[in-house]
Amino acid sequence: MTEQELAALASWIADVGLEGAAETALIEGFCGRAVASGLPLARAIVFIDTLHPIHEGRVFRWERDKAAATVSEYGRSTEGEAAERWAEVRTTDCWKLANR
């Protein structure tokens, strides 16, 4: 990928992002253009975390052999080992605050 191609790709993603294109369109367009420029990209994954206590974020997956990028949302776990660890951390933090 040349510097000119890289600059064109950066310009494209900035323009399309500011236009309000869907996130999947951004990742599909970016990856498709990168491949067309000679970058041997087979797959990509983009994580977008939020500062929300329940809705943690979104994951976008792109694969060269698939028709479209996929999106998955993830949040705070309420089951299993992650939930047990979260309860442990909360309890420990509350104990520390109470015993200052």
C-alpha positions in Angstrom: 0.0 0.0 0.0 1.5 3.3 -1.0 1.3 6.5 1.0 -1.2 7.9 -1.5 -3.4 4.9 -1.2 -3.2 5.1 2.6 -4.1 8.8 2.5 -7.0 8.1 0.2 -8.2 5.4 2.6 -7.9 7.7 5.6 -9.8 10.4 3.8 -12.5 8.0 2.7 -13.2 6.6 6.2 -13.3 10.1 7.7 -15.7 11.4 5.1 -18.0 8.4 5.3 -17.9 8.3 9.1 -18.8 12.0 9.2 -21.7 11.3 6.8 -23.1 8.9 9.4 -22.7 5.7 7.5 -23.5 2.4 9.4 -20.6 0.9 11.3 -20.8 -2.3 9.2 -20.5 -0.2 6.1 -17.4 1.5 7.5 -15.7 -1.8 8.3 -16.7 -3.4 5.0 -15.6 -0.3 3.0 -12.4 0.1 4.9 -11.4 -3.6 4.6 -12.4 -3.9 1.0 -10.4 -0.9 0.0 -7.4 -2.1 2.0 -7.5 -5.4 0.2 -7.9 -3.7 -3.2 -4.8 -1.6 -2.4 -2.8 -4.8 -1.9 -3.0 -5.3 1.9 -3.3 -9.1 2.4 -6.1 -8.8 4.9 -8.2 -11.9 5.6 -10.2 -10.8 8.6 -10.6 -7.8 10.9 -12.3 -7.2 14.2 -13.2 -3.8 15.7 -14.3 -3.4 19.4 -16.2 -0.3 20.5 -16.4 0.0 24.3 -18.8 2.4 26.0 -18.8 4.0 29.4 -22.2 2.6 30.3 -22.4 0.2 33.3 -24.7 -2.3 31.6 -24.2 -1.9 27.8 -20.5 -2.5 27.5 -20.0 -2.2 23.7 -20.2 -3.7 20.2 -17.9 -6.0 18.2 -17.7 -5.8 14.4 -16.3 -8.8 12.5 -15.2 -8.7 8.8 -14.0 -11.7 6.8 -12.8 -11.5 3.2 -14.8 -14.6 2.3 -18.1 -13.5 3.8 -20.7 -11.3 2.1 -21.2 -8.8 5.0 -19.6 -7.8 8.3 -21.4 -8.9 11.5 -22.1 -7.0 14.7 -22.5 -8.3 18.2 -23.3 -6.4 21.3 -21.9 -7.3 24.7 -22.6 -6.2 28.2 -22.1 -6.9 31.8 -22.3 -10.7 32.5 -24.9 -11.8 34.9 -24.1 -15.5 34.9 -21.2 -17.8 35.7 -17.7 -17.0 36.6 -17.7 -13.4 35.4 -20.7 -12.6 37.6 -19.1 -14.2 40.6 -15.9 -12.2 40.1 -17.9 -9.0 39.7 -19.8 -9.7 43.0 -16.4 -10.4 44.7 -14.9 -7.1 43.5 -18.0 -5.1 44.5 -18.0 -6.7 48.0 -14.3 -6.0 48.4 -14.6 -2.4 47.3 -17.5 -1.8 49.6 -15.6 -3.3 52.5 -12.6 -1.0 51.8 -14.8 2.1 51.6 -16.6 1.2 54.9 -13.3 0.6 56.7 -11.4 3.8 55.9 
